[in-house]
């Protein structure tokens, strides 16, 4: 029976597979795993989800966040994006969509270029 799921790589494990493990047997992260018994299905509007993911992405770029925490959020965002491929869940993804549509755009946060401009098409 599956008792844990890695929050980063999404691998699932039985108690036997986790015996003696000090991290995820697949990717090695020491992040707290998910308990599959706590999986839920929720009703949420994509606009509400965008608000949550944009805020999470923004705060994950603060100096207090560890690289491991940032990686965990990116893994979660990738799984969400795979379920909603037509929805930009972060400002960075939205800027890339604008660039793909031919607009010159970039995302700068606290003086750091998060998504560089591709420049105007010639």
N, C-alpha and C positions, 0 to 999 in steps of 0.2 A: 504494500500500500504506500502511495506517495505521501510523504509527511512534510516536505519542504520544497520550495522553488526558489532558485537564485533570482534576486531582484535585478541583477545585471545581465546574465546570459540566458535567463529563462529556463535553465535546465531543472529537471525535477528529480527528486531523490527519495529513496526509501530509508528507513532507520538504519538498515544494514549498510547501505552505501555511505552513510554519514558517520558511521562508527569510527572514532579516532580522527575525524577530519577537523582541521583548524580553520578551514575556509571552504569555499565552493570547490568540489572535486573537479569541476570542468574548467572554470576560469580563474580560480584562486582567490576571488574577492573575499574579504572578511566582513562584508556588509551583512546585516541581519537578513536572513531569508524570509520569504513569504510563507505563510501557513495556508496551503490550498483549501483547507476547511473554511477559511475566511473569505474565499472568493465570493463576490456579489455581482449582480447585474443592476446597474442604476440607470435611471432616466435622466439624461442631461442634454441640453441644447448645445450644438457645436459652438455657439457664441459664448456660452458659459464656460465650456471646456477651453476655448481659446483664452478667455480671461485668466483662468487658473494656470494654464501652461505658459502664457506670456509672463505672468508674475513670477512663476517658479523659475523660468529661464533667466529672467532679469535678476532675481535675488541670488541665483546660483553663481553669478559673476562677481559677487562681493568678496572682499578679501577674507572674510570669515569662513567661506566655503572651502572644503578640502578638494583636492583633485578627485578623490574617490567619490565624494558626494556629487560632484559635477558629472562624473562618469555614470553614476547610478541614475541621475536625472536624465541624461542623454539616452540611456538604454530604455527607460520608461517612455520617453518622448518618441523614440524610434518605433516602439511597439504600438503606441497610440497612432502615430502617423501611418503605419502600415494598415491599420483598420479604417483610417479616414484619409485616403490618398489625395482627395480633392480639397482638403482643408489645410490651410497654413496654421499650424499650432503655435508658432513662435514668430516674433517680429523678424528674426533672421530669415525664416522660411518665406515670410511675406515679401521681404525685400528681394529675395532671389526670384520669386514669382514676378515681381515688377520688372526685374532685369530680363527675365525670360520673355516678357512681353515687349521688350525693346526700350524700356525706360532706364535712364541713368540714375541709379540710386545707390546709397550705401547706408550702413547702420553704424553709428558711432555711439559708444557709451563710455562716459567718464574719460573722454579723450582717446579711448582705444577703438580702433576700427574693428568691428565685429564682423561685418560683411563688407568687403571692399567694393568700390565702384568698378564696374567693368568698362566704364567710359562710354561715351556716346557712340552708337554705331556710325561707321563712315559710309 
